[in-house]
Amino acid sequence: MFKSKTAFTFIFALLCFLNSAFAAESDNAAQVPTQGETIYVSDHNRIWTRSGPSSRYRINGSVRIGDKLTFLEERGKFYKVKSEDGKEFWMQSDTLQVEPCGYTYTEDLQKQVKELTYKLENYDNELSRNYQTAQKRLERLEKENAGMKEAILQKDATIQQLDEQRRSYAESLETKDLDMQMRWWMQGAMIALGGAILGAIFIFIPRPRLKRRRDRY
């Protein structure tokens, strides 16, 4: 039974290797570099996955470098993970890392470059929009400031007018007080003059003489 499993595992691994080799040959045939051209190590290599947490378990598939997986369980030097399509399998822990790599990392970088390029290309438009917004805000603030200045001027004019009215009322009240005092003095002087005249008249009015009574003896 163990020999049959080993033979099956060997045949499956051989088929996967031949498949990857054939794919690599077809890719190379499609695009052959010219002599002297710079070339790079391909990240299209694949890593075997197993059905259990040991190298004794059979190989049940492969993943590309950079594929996103979900960590489920740790057992020894193997991690149980789940792919984006829901398949669960085991992989050696030293073949996995938390940081993105491979084509996934490249795609993230390309996305960031695209976003930065878009922001850079639209920087002038955004700057213009911000300038227009600031200009409108400045105009609104200037109008509000002018309105406040006008209101302050109106209040100052009102205060000045009220102060003038206060002064006028104070002067009128003072004049009325002086008039009242003059009236009192005039009335007192007239009363005194009238009394003096009446006194003089009483002095010069002749008094009636009394007849002497004769003594009767």
C-alpha positions in Angstrom: 0.0 0.0 0.0 2.8 2.4 0.9 4.6 1.5 -2.4 1.5 2.3 -4.4 1.2 5.7 -2.7 4.8 6.4 -3.4 4.5 5.5 -7.0 1.4 7.6 -7.4 3.1 10.6 -5.8 6.2 10.1 -8.0 4.0 9.9 -11.2 2.0 13.0 -10.2 5.1 15.0 -9.4 6.6 13.9 -12.8 3.5 15.0 -14.6 3.5 18.4 -12.9 7.2 18.9 -13.7 6.7 18.0 -17.3 3.7 20.3 -17.5 5.7 23.2 -16.1 8.7 22.4 -18.3 6.4 22.4 -21.3 4.9 25.7 -20.4 8.3 27.2 -19.9 9.5 25.9 -23.3 6.4 27.3 -24.9 6.9 30.7 -23.3 10.6 30.7 -24.3 9.5 29.8 -27.9 7.1 32.6 -27.9 9.7 35.2 -26.9 13.3 34.3 -27.4 15.7 37.1 -26.2 18.4 38.4 -28.5 22.1 37.9 -27.8 23.4 40.4 -25.3 19.9 41.3 -24.0 19.4 41.5 -20.2 17.1 38.7 -18.8 15.8 38.0 -15.3 14.9 34.9 -13.3 11.2 34.3 -13.8 8.8 34.5 -10.9 6.5 32.0 -12.6 8.0 29.2 -10.6 5.6 27.1 -8.7 5.7 25.6 -5.2 4.3 22.2 -4.4 1.4 21.8 -1.9 0.7 18.7 0.1 -2.3 17.0 1.6 -0.8 16.8 5.1 1.8 18.5 7.4 4.8 16.4 6.3 6.8 15.6 3.2 5.5 12.0 3.5 2.0 13.2 2.4 1.3 13.2 -1.3 1.6 16.3 -3.5 -1.9 17.6 -4.3 -1.1 20.7 -6.3 1.1 23.8 -6.7 0.9 27.6 -6.2 2.6 30.5 -7.9 5.1 32.7 -6.1 3.1 35.7 -4.8 -0.3 33.9 -4.5 -2.4 35.2 -1.7 -3.2 32.6 0.9 -5.0 32.6 4.3 -3.2 31.0 7.3 -5.3 28.4 9.2 -3.0 26.2 11.3 0.6 25.5 12.2 2.1 22.0 12.7 5.8 21.6 12.9 7.5 23.1 9.8 4.2 23.1 7.9 1.4 25.7 7.6 -2.2 24.8 6.7 -3.5 27.5 4.4 -6.5 28.2 2.2 -6.4 29.7 -1.3 -8.7 32.4 -2.7 -10.8 29.7 -4.4 -11.4 27.9 -1.1 -9.0 25.0 -1.4 -7.1 23.9 1.8 -3.6 22.4 1.7 -0.3 22.2 3.6 3.0 24.0 2.7 6.4 24.3 4.3 6.6 27.3 6.5 9.9 28.5 5.0 8.2 28.9 1.6 5.7 31.4 3.0 6.1 35.0 4.2 3.9 37.8 5.5 5.2 40.5 3.1 3.9 40.4 -0.5 6.2 39.2 -3.1 6.3 38.0 -6.7 3.6 39.2 -9.1 1.4 40.3 -6.3 4.0 42.7 -5.1 4.6 43.9 -8.6 0.9 44.5 -9.1 0.7 46.5 -5.8 3.7 48.6 -7.0 2.1 49.1 -10.4 -1.1 50.2 -8.7 0.7 52.7 -6.4 2.6 54.0 -9.4 -0.6 54.4 -11.3 -2.2 56.3 -8.4 0.8 58.6 -8.0 0.9 59.2 -11.8 -2.8 60.1 -11.7 -2.3 62.5 -8.8 0.7 64.0 -10.5 -1.1 64.5 -13.8 -4.1 66.0 -12.0 -2.0 68.0 -9.5 -2.4 71.2 -11.5 -6.1 70.7 -11.8 -6.4 70.0 -8.0 -4.2 73.0 -7.3 -6.4 75.2 -9.5 -9.5 73.9 -7.8 -8.0 74.6 -4.3 -6.9 78.1 -5.5 -10.4 78.8 -6.8 -11.9 77.5 -3.5 -9.5 79.7 -1.5 -10.3 82.7 -3.8 -14.0 82.3 -3.3 -13.5 82.0 0.4 -11.3 85.1 0.5 -14.0 87.0 -1.5 -16.7 85.9 0.9 -14.5 86.9 3.9 -13.8 90.3 2.3 -17.6 90.9 1.7 -18.3 89.9 5.3 -15.5 92.2 6.5 -16.9 95.1 4.4 -20.3 94.4 5.8 -18.9 94.4 9.4 -17.1 97.6 8.7 -20.3 99.2 7.4 -22.2 98.0 10.4 -19.5 99.4 12.7 -19.6 102.8 10.9 -23.4 102.8 11.2 -23.1 102.0 14.9 -20.6 104.8 15.3 -22.8 107.2 13.5 -25.8 106.2 15.7 -23.6 106.6 18.8 -22.5 110.0 17.7 -26.1 111.0 17.0 -27.3 109.8 20.3 -24.4 111.6 22.0 -25.4 114.8 20.2 -29.0 114.3 21.3 -27.8 113.8 24.9 -25.8 117.0 24.8 -28.7 118.9 23.3 -31.1 117.5 26.0 -28.6 118.4 28.7 -28.2 121.9 27.4 -32.0 122.2 27.1 -32.4 121.0 30.7 -29.7 123.4 31.9 -31.4 126.2 30.1 -34.7 125.3 31.6 -33.2 125.2 35.1 -31.8 128.7 34.5 -35.1 129.9 33.3 -36.8 128.4 36.3 -34.3 130.1 38.6 -34.8 133.4 36.8 -38.5 133.1 37.2 -38.2 132.4 40.9 -35.9 135.4 41.3 -38.2 137.6 39.3 -41.3 136.5 41.2 -39.4 137.1 44.5 -38.2 140.5 43.4 -41.8 141.5 42.3 -43.2 140.2 45.5 -40.5 142.2 47.4 -41.1 145.3 45.3 -44.9 145.0 45.8 -44.4 144.7 49.5 -42.2 147.8 49.6 -44.7 149.8 47.6 -47.5 148.7 49.8 -45.5 149.6 52.9 -44.7 153.0 51.5 -48.4 153.6 50.7 -49.5 152.6 54.2 -47.0 155.1 55.6 -48.2 158.0 53.7 -51.9 157.3 54.0 -53.4 159.9 56.6 -54.9 158.3 59.7 -58.3 159.5 60.9 -58.3 161.8 64.0 -60.3 160.8 67.0 -62.6 163.4 68.6 -61.9 164.2 72.2 -64.6 163.5 74.5 -65.6 166.3 76.8 -65.9 165.6 80.4 -69.2 166.0 81.8 -69.3 167.3 85.4 
